[in-house]
Amino acid sequence: MHRILPARIDRRIFLQLGTLGVAGAVTLTGCDGFGSRGTRDTVGDVDFRNQLPIPPLAEGTHRDGVTVFDLTAQAGRSAIVPEGMSDTWGLNGTFLGPTLRARQDESVQVNVTNQLDEATTLHWHGMHLPASADGGPHQMIAPGDTWSPAWTINQPAATLWYHPHPHGETERHVYRGLGGLFIIDDEQESLLGLPRDYGVDDIPVIVQDKSFDDRGRLVETSRRDNGMLGETILVNGSPGPVLEITSERTRLRLLNASTARSYSFGFSDDREFAMIASDGGLLREPTWLTRILLTPGERAEIIVEMRPGQQVTLRSFPHDLGLSNGRSRSTGATDTLDILLLRANEDLDRSADLPARLATIDRLDPSSAVETREFELRSHRINGQSMEMDRIDDVVTVDTTEIWEVWNGHRQPHNFHVHDVQFQVLEIDGQPPSPELAGWKDTIYLPPDLRYTLIMRFTEYADPAVPYMYHCHLLWHEDQGMMGQFVVVEPGQDPDRIGTDHDH
């Protein structure tokens, strides 16, 4: 029996609970309104009989030293649940998209063609790149058009992802199926004895929750004040998936690609697993956990060890988001969800021992910060303002370090994502972050009334006319206006007026 944590916890205890989070493949019953939704428990109810699909690696072509990927956003029909076919969206297919993979210092170009009947975008979540290539709401792709951003990968090995980002429509576009992983490799990571055979012992785990009607059609549910909570949980687009384990150690690249739901990843037998990477790449050393919290947009790489013939279920456990009892139920935080069955072969390939050291993380120096900014998230607004496409909220100077103090002044769950940069967590209400939050991050959960002190450095790219975004990654909140934008400028440079000249 796993303990359900209390809905309200003191600050000292919360700072020790960073290890609660992500889920995957089940069917839930319907959701009632705030305060009346019951706790869900699907343990033993999931029919694990679908082989876990592995998104294919996109085949890039090489032209003049540039790796070129082609992605086409398209509508289609998908058989996701047994009840029938559904209208869905996908990239180079009918649902989700291929995994893009590139190395540090590699120059890439992605040709994104929109064959949908409405405009969309693709944002490279977690990527350091020029603002004009970011894929936010200022880079809309009209039906029939192709957008071709190009940049050089200049960040360490990490599990990133891509998804649509049209202002006011992001939740709907992601929910319909647009998205996929973008994996970065580097020389340092490649020298470590880590599982790295994609689809064999290095497994993408894209977790989403969807709702289907009795004919198997994907349907949108009520947003209420949190966003849509789906009744069926998918991993890589499949319900009830089974992963056949062939090696002693397997690397799971966990992505919470849900639009609103948070998950607390762990295993059915409460075994420890090694977390080796967060949003922006490897941790300094493996961190042994039994739970890891991932809110929408967050990623973690974990290593699970198994013995021949063993079975264990990846599960999402009840987790404390610092909310009231009623809101914890309404946001799904009290649910227990079976996700993915891991089933080991009788003969397993040998795996290298897990390295004791993974990466060198140079800590950013707070004394070098030239600016400290404050951001309060409350009532679908940041600092009291709703997103406006033609308003610049902050101006940052290139090649400088800043401290951002961020807090949730609301009794709803919110997290915070910053485009272009990876940040470090300096403090949480004056206390140092727990080990799983001590690496590079681009998205972080903000429990109510706790102040998060983040430090980040803005390098390489300056553009006074094209902004980056910061926002809550619960996508209904983002769509409702909980988003701001900043430009990065050269020293002494003023921002330009944002206009349609800079939109695609």
C-alpha positions in Angstrom: 0.0 0.0 0.0 1.5 3.3 -1.0 0.9 6.3 1.2 -1.1 9.2 -0.3 0.7 12.4 0.8 -1.3 15.1 2.5 -2.6 17.8 0.3 -1.0 20.6 2.2 2.6 20.3 3.4 5.0 22.7 5.1 7.8 24.3 3.1 10.7 22.3 4.6 9.0 19.0 3.8 8.1 20.1 0.2 11.7 20.9 -0.5 12.5 17.2 0.2 9.8 15.9 -2.1 11.3 16.8 -5.5 11.2 13.1 -6.4 7.5 12.7 -7.3 6.4 12.5 -11.0 5.4 11.2 -14.7 3.0 8.5 -16.0 1.5 6.6 -18.9 -1.0 4.0 -20.3 -4.4 3.5 -18.8 -8.1 4.2 -19.0 -9.8 6.3 -16.3 -13.4 7.0 -15.6 -14.9 10.4 -16.3 -13.9 13.6 -14.5 -16.3 15.6 -12.4 -15.9 19.3 -11.5 -13.4 20.8 -9.0 -13.8 19.2 -5.6 -16.1 16.3 -6.8 -13.7 14.3 -8.9 -12.8 11.0 -7.2 -9.4 9.5 -6.9 -8.6 7.0 -9.6 -6.7 3.8 -9.2 -6.0 1.6 -12.2 -3.7 -0.9 -10.6 -4.5 -4.3 -12.1 -7.0 -2.9 -14.6 -4.7 -2.2 -17.5 -4.7 -4.8 -20.3 -1.0 -4.8 -21.1 -0.9 -6.4 -24.6 0.4 -3.8 -27.0 4.0 -3.8 -27.9 5.4 -0.4 -27.1 5.8 1.5 -30.4 9.2 3.2 -30.9 9.1 6.4 -32.8 11.3 6.1 -35.9 14.5 8.1 -36.1 14.1 10.8 -38.8 16.4 10.3 -41.7 18.3 13.5 -42.4 20.0 14.3 -45.6 23.4 16.1 -45.7 23.8 19.2 -47.9 26.9 21.4 -47.7 27.7 20.5 -44.2 24.1 20.8 -42.9 21.9 18.0 -41.8 18.4 18.5 -43.2 15.3 17.0 -41.7 11.9 17.1 -43.4 8.7 17.2 -41.3 5.1 17.4 -42.6 2.2 18.3 -40.3 -0.8 16.4 -41.5 -4.2 15.2 -40.6 -5.0 11.5 -40.6 -6.9 8.6 -39.1 -5.4 6.5 -36.3 -6.5 3.3 -34.5 -5.4 4.1 -31.0 -8.0 2.4 -28.8 -9.9 -0.8 -29.7 -13.3 0.9 -30.1 -12.5 2.4 -33.5 -10.6 5.0 -35.6 -10.0 8.6 -34.7 -9.2 11.8 -36.6 -5.7 12.8 -35.4 -2.8 15.0 -36.4 0.8 13.9 -36.8 4.2 14.7 -38.3 5.2 12.4 -41.2 2.4 10.2 -40.1 -1.0 10.2 -38.5 -0.1 10.6 -34.8 3.0 12.0 -33.1 6.2 12.3 -35.1 9.7 10.9 -35.6 12.6 11.4 -33.3 15.1 13.9 -34.5 18.7 13.3 -33.5 21.8 15.5 -33.9 25.2 16.0 -32.3 26.6 19.0 -30.5 28.3 21.4 -33.1 26.2 19.9 -35.9 24.4 22.4 -38.2 20.8 21.4 -38.8 17.9 22.6 -40.9 14.3 21.4 -40.4 11.9 21.9 -43.3 8.4 22.0 -41.7 5.6 21.8 -44.2 2.0 22.4 -43.0 -0.6 20.3 -44.7 -3.2 21.0 -42.1 -6.2 23.2 -42.9 -5.1 25.8 -40.3 -1.9 27.5 -39.3 0.4 26.0 -36.7 4.1 26.1 -35.5 6.8 23.8 -34.2 8.7 24.9 -31.2 12.0 23.2 -30.3 11.5 22.9 -26.5 14.7 23.2 -24.6 16.8 24.2 -27.6 19.3 27.0 -27.6 18.8 28.7 -31.0 18.0 32.1 -32.6 14.7 33.6 -31.8 13.6 33.5 -35.4 14.1 29.7 -35.4 12.4 29.1 -32.0 9.0 28.1 -33.5 6.9 30.2 -31.1 3.8 32.1 -31.9 5.7 34.6 -34.1 6.7 31.8 -36.5 3.3 30.7 -37.7 3.2 28.3 -40.7 0.2 28.9 -42.9 -1.6 26.0 -44.6 0.5 24.8 -47.6 3.6 26.7 -46.5 7.0 25.4 -45.5 9.2 27.0 -42.7 12.9 26.1 -42.7 14.7 27.2 -39.5 18.4 26.5 -39.4 20.9 26.6 -36.5 24.0 25.0 -35.1 23.5 22.7 -32.1 25.4 24.4 -29.2 24.5 22.6 -26.0 25.3 19.3 -24.3 23.6 15.9 -24.8 20.0 16.0 -23.7 16.5 14.8 -24.3 14.5 17.7 -25.8 11.2 17.7 -27.7 9.2 19.6 -30.3 5.5 20.6 -30.3 3.2 23.3 -31.7 3.1 26.8 -30.1 0.3 28.9 -31.7 -0.9 31.5 -29.3 -4.3 30.6 -27.9 -4.3 27.1 -29.6 -1.3 25.3 -28.2 -3.2 22.9 -26.0 -5.5 21.8 -28.9 -2.7 21.3 -31.4 -0.6 19.3 -28.9 -3.7 17.3 -27.8 -4.5 16.3 -31.4 -1.1 14.6 -31.8 1.6 16.9 -33.0 5.0 16.4 -31.2 8.1 14.2 -30.9 11.5 13.9 -29.3 14.7 15.8 -30.3 17.8 14.0 -28.9 21.1 15.7 -28.7 24.4 13.7 -28.5 27.8 14.9 -27.5 31.3 13.5 -27.2 31.4 13.5 -23.4 28.1 11.5 -23.1 29.2 9.0 -25.8 32.2 8.0 -23.8 30.1 7.0 -20.8 29.0 3.4 -20.3 25.3 4.2 -20.6 22.7 2.3 -22.6 22.5 4.0 -26.0 21.0 1.6 -28.5 17.9 3.5 -29.5 14.8 1.4 -29.3 16.6 -1.5 -27.7 18.1 -0.4 -24.3 17.6 3.4 -24.9 13.8 3.9 -24.9 11.7 7.0 -25.6 8.7 7.2 -23.2 6.3 9.9 -24.4 3.4 10.1 -21.9 0.1 11.7 -22.7 -3.5 11.5 -21.5 -6.4 11.6 -24.0 -10.1 11.0 -24.0 -12.0 8.8 -26.5 -15.7 8.3 -27.1 -17.4 4.9 -27.4 -16.5 4.8 -31.1 -12.8 5.3 -30.4 -12.8 9.0 -31.6 -10.4 11.4 -29.9 -12.6 14.0 -28.0 -11.8 17.2 -26.2 -13.1 17.4 -22.6 -13.9 20.3 -20.3 -10.9 22.5 -19.4 -12.3 23.8 -16.1 -9.5 25.8 -14.5 -6.7 23.4 -15.1 -6.9 22.2 -18.7 -8.0 18.9 -20.2 -7.4 15.7 -18.2 -7.7 12.7 -20.5 -9.4 9.4 -19.6 -6.8 7.2 -21.4 -3.1 7.4 -20.9 -0.8 6.6 -23.8 2.9 5.9 -24.1 4.3 6.7 -27.5 0.7 6.8 -28.7 -0.3 3.4 -27.4 -2.5 2.3 -24.5 -1.5 -0.7 -22.4 2.0 -1.0 -23.7 4.6 -3.7 -23.0 8.4 -3.1 -23.3 10.4 -6.3 -23.8 13.6 -5.8 -21.8 16.7 -7.3 -23.4 19.6 -5.9 -21.3 20.5 -5.8 -17.6 20.1 -2.0 -17.6 17.7 0.1 -19.7 17.6 3.8 -20.2 14.1 5.4 -20.2 13.8 8.9 -21.7 10.7 10.1 -19.9 8.7 13.0 -21.3 5.6 14.4 -19.8 3.9 15.5 -23.1 0.5 15.9 -21.4 -1.2 19.2 -21.6 -2.2 19.5 -17.9 -1.6 16.3 -16.0 1.5 15.8 -13.7 2.9 12.4 -12.9 4.9 10.8 -10.2 7.0 8.1 -11.8 8.0 5.0 -9.8 7.8 1.2 -10.1 5.2 -1.2 -8.7 7.7 -2.9 -6.4 9.2 0.4 -5.2 12.6 -0.4 -6.5 15.2 2.4 -6.8 16.2 3.7 -10.2 19.0 6.0 -11.2 18.1 9.4 -12.5 21.0 10.4 -14.8 19.6 13.5 -16.6 17.1 16.3 -16.3 15.6 18.7 -19.0 18.9 20.1 -20.2 21.2 17.1 -19.9 23.3 14.9 -17.6 23.4 15.4 -13.9 26.8 15.5 -12.1 26.3 12.0 -10.9 23.5 9.4 -10.8 20.8 10.1 -8.2 19.0 7.1 -6.8 15.2 7.6 -6.4 12.0 5.8 -6.0 9.8 8.7 -7.4 10.4 11.5 -9.8 7.9 14.3 -10.4 7.5 15.5 -13.9 4.9 18.3 -14.7 3.9 19.1 -18.3 7.0 19.7 -20.6 9.6 18.2 -18.2 11.9 15.4 -19.0 14.1 12.9 -17.1 16.4 10.1 -18.1 16.4 7.2 -15.7 18.2 3.8 -15.6 16.3 0.7 -14.4 18.0 -2.5 -13.6 16.2 -5.9 -14.2 16.9 -9.6 -13.7 16.1 -12.3 -16.3 12.4 -13.2 -16.4 11.4 -10.3 -14.1 8.3 -8.1 -14.6 7.7 -4.7 -13.1 5.2 -1.9 -13.9 6.1 1.7 -14.4 3.4 3.5 -12.4 2.4 7.0 -11.5 1.8 7.4 -7.8 -0.2 10.0 -5.8 1.8 13.2 -5.4 1.7 16.4 -3.5 1.5 19.5 -5.6 0.9 21.7 -2.5 -2.8 22.1 -3.3 -6.0 21.7 -1.4 -7.6 18.2 -1.2 -10.3 19.1 -3.7 -7.9 20.6 -6.2 -5.5 17.7 -5.8 -8.3 15.4 -6.9 -9.5 17.7 -9.7 -5.9 17.9 -11.2 -5.3 14.1 -11.0 -2.6 14.4 -8.3 -4.3 11.7 -6.1 -4.5 9.1 -8.9 -2.6 5.9 -9.0 -2.0 4.9 -12.7 -0.4 1.8 -14.2 1.6 2.9 -17.2 4.0 0.6 -18.9 4.8 -3.1 -18.3 8.5 -3.9 -18.4 9.0 -7.6 -19.1 12.6 -9.0 -19.1 13.7 -11.8 -21.3 15.1 -15.0 -19.8 18.5 -14.1 -21.2 19.7 -10.5 -20.9 22.6 -8.9 -22.5 25.3 -7.6 -20.2 25.3 -3.9 -19.5 28.2 -1.7 -18.4 28.3 -0.6 -14.8 26.7 2.8 -14.2 29.4 5.5 -14.1 29.9 7.2 -10.8 30.4 10.5 -12.5 28.4 11.7 -15.4 29.1 15.3 -16.3 30.8 18.5 -15.1 28.2 21.2 -14.4 29.8 24.6 -14.1 27.7 26.6 -11.6 26.6 30.0 -12.7 27.9 32.7 -10.3 25.1 34.8 -8.7 27.6 37.7 -8.2 27.9 37.9 -12.0 24.2 38.6 -12.5 23.5 42.0 -14.0 19.7 41.9 -13.4 17.3 40.3 -11.0 13.7 40.0 -12.3 10.5 38.9 -10.5 7.7 36.9 -12.0 4.4 36.1 -10.2 2.0 33.6 -11.8 -1.6 34.2 -10.9 -5.0 34.1 -12.6 -3.8 33.3 -16.1 -1.4 36.2 -15.9 2.2 36.8 -15.2 3.0 39.9 -13.2 -0.7 40.9 -13.6 -0.5 41.0 -17.4 -2.0 38.7 -20.0 0.0 37.9 -23.1 0.0 40.4 -25.9 1.7 39.5 -29.2 3.0 43.0 -29.8 4.2 43.8 -26.3 7.8 43.2 -25.1 7.8 42.4 -21.4 11.5 42.2 -20.8 14.7 43.2 -22.6 17.8 41.1 -21.9 21.4 41.9 -23.0 23.3 39.1 -24.8 26.2 37.5 -23.0 24.9 38.4 -19.6 23.7 36.4 -16.6 20.4 37.1 -14.8 18.6 35.9 -11.8 14.8 35.3 -12.1 12.7 34.9 -9.0 9.5 33.1 -9.8 6.6 32.1 -7.7 3.1 30.9 -7.9 0.7 33.3 -6.1 -2.2 31.1 -6.9 -3.9 28.0 -5.5 -3.7 26.3 -8.9 -0.8 24.2 -10.2 1.6 26.2 -12.4 5.0 25.5 -13.8 7.4 27.8 -15.6 9.2 27.3 -18.9 11.8 29.6 -20.4 12.7 29.5 -24.2 16.3 29.5 -25.5 18.1 28.9 -22.2 18.7 26.2 -19.6 18.7 27.5 -16.1 20.0 26.4 -12.7 18.0 26.4 -9.5 19.8 28.5 -6.9 17.3 28.3 -4.1 13.8 27.2 -3.2 12.6 29.6 -0.5 16.1 30.0 0.7 17.0 26.3 0.6 19.2 24.5 -1.9 17.5 22.4 -4.5 17.3 18.6 -4.1 19.8 16.6 -6.3 17.3 15.9 -9.1 16.8 19.7 -9.5 20.6 20.5 -9.4 21.2 20.0 -13.1 20.1 22.1 -16.1 16.4 22.8 -16.4 14.1 24.6 -18.7 10.8 23.8 -17.0 10.0 23.6 -13.3 7.0 23.1 -11.1 6.0 26.0 -8.8 4.0 24.9 -5.8 1.9 27.8 -4.3 3.8 30.4 -2.3 7.3 29.0 -2.7 9.8 31.3 -4.3 12.2 29.7 -6.8 15.4 31.6 -7.5 16.7 30.7 -11.0 19.9 31.7 -12.7 20.5 31.7 -16.4 22.9 33.1 -19.0 21.8 34.5 -22.4 24.5 33.8 -25.0 25.2 34.0 -28.7 21.9 35.2 -30.2 20.6 38.7 -30.2 17.5 40.0 -32.2 15.8 43.2 -31.1 12.7 42.4 -33.1 11.9 38.7 -32.6 11.0 37.6 -29.0 11.4 34.4 -27.0 8.6 33.2 -24.6 8.3 32.4 -20.9 5.1 30.8 -19.7 3.2 28.2 -17.7 3.4 24.9 -19.5 0.0 23.8 -18.4 -1.1 24.6 -21.9 -4.6 25.8 -21.2 -3.1 28.4 -18.8 -0.6 29.4 -21.6 -3.5 29.7 -24.1 -5.5 31.9 -21.6 -2.6 34.4 -21.4 -0.1 33.1 -18.8 2.8 33.9 -21.0 5.2 36.8 -21.6 8.0 37.5 -24.1 11.5 38.9 -24.0 14.0 40.0 -26.6 17.8 39.6 -26.4 19.7 42.6 -27.7 23.3 43.8 -28.1 24.7 46.1 -25.4 23.0 49.5 -25.7 20.5 48.3 -28.3 16.8 49.1 -28.0 14.1 46.6 -28.9 12.3 47.0 -32.2 8.6 47.1 -32.6 7.2 43.6 -33.1 5.1 43.5 -36.2 3.8 41.3 -38.9 7.1 41.8 -40.9 8.7 39.3 -38.5 5.9 36.7 -38.6 6.1 33.9 -41.1 
